[in-house]
């Protein structure tokens, strides 16, 4: 993985819906290069999936969330 790969990952981490054209302009790369980097990252399973971040407080859904710490010795 090189710096260009990391830059693409940083942008995707901020907004997975960013258009490739805009990403290319922001990174100073051409569209084909950005698309190839993303394809490589997906094939290498660095990018596993694209998921939304949901603000459950803005929905009608009743949700309880708990964090449990487990230590195995």
C-alpha positions in Angstrom: 0.0 0.0 0.0 1.3 3.4 -0.9 0.5 7.0 -0.1 -2.1 7.3 -2.9 -3.9 4.2 -1.5 -4.0 5.8 1.9 -5.3 9.1 0.5 -8.1 7.3 -1.2 -8.9 5.4 2.0 -8.9 8.6 4.0 -11.4 10.2 1.7 -13.7 7.1 1.6 -13.5 7.0 5.4 -14.9 10.5 5.5 -17.6 10.0 2.8 -18.2 6.7 1.0 -20.5 8.4 -1.4 -18.0 10.9 -2.8 -18.0 10.9 -6.6 -14.9 9.5 -8.2 -14.6 12.6 -10.3 -14.5 14.8 -7.2 -12.1 12.4 -5.5 -9.7 12.5 -8.5 -9.7 16.4 -8.4 -9.1 16.5 -4.7 -6.2 14.1 -4.9 -4.7 15.4 -8.1 -5.1 12.1 -9.9 -7.0 11.1 -13.0 -10.4 9.3 -12.7 -9.0 6.0 -14.1 -6.2 5.9 -11.4 -8.7 6.5 -8.6 -11.0 3.8 -9.9 -8.1 1.3 -10.2 -6.9 2.0 -6.7 -10.4 1.4 -5.3 -10.7 -1.8 -7.4 -7.4 -3.0 -6.0 -8.3 -2.2 -2.4 -11.6 -4.1 -2.9 -9.9 -7.1 -4.5 -7.2 -7.1 -1.7 -10.1 -7.0 0.8 -8.8 -3.8 2.4 -12.2 -2.3 1.6 -14.7 -4.9 2.8 -18.0 -3.1 2.4 -19.7 0.3 2.3 -22.1 1.0 5.2 -24.1 4.0 6.2 -23.7 5.7 9.6 -27.2 6.0 11.0 -28.3 8.4 13.7 -30.8 6.1 15.4 -32.0 8.9 17.6 -33.7 10.4 14.5 -35.7 7.3 13.8 -38.8 5.7 15.4 -36.8 2.5 16.2 -36.4 1.5 19.8 -32.8 0.4 20.2 -30.7 -0.6 23.2 -26.9 -0.8 22.8 -24.5 -2.3 25.2 -20.7 -2.7 25.3 -19.3 -5.7 27.1 -15.6 -6.2 27.8 -14.3 -9.7 27.9 -10.8 -10.8 28.9 -9.5 -14.2 28.0 -6.6 -15.5 29.9 
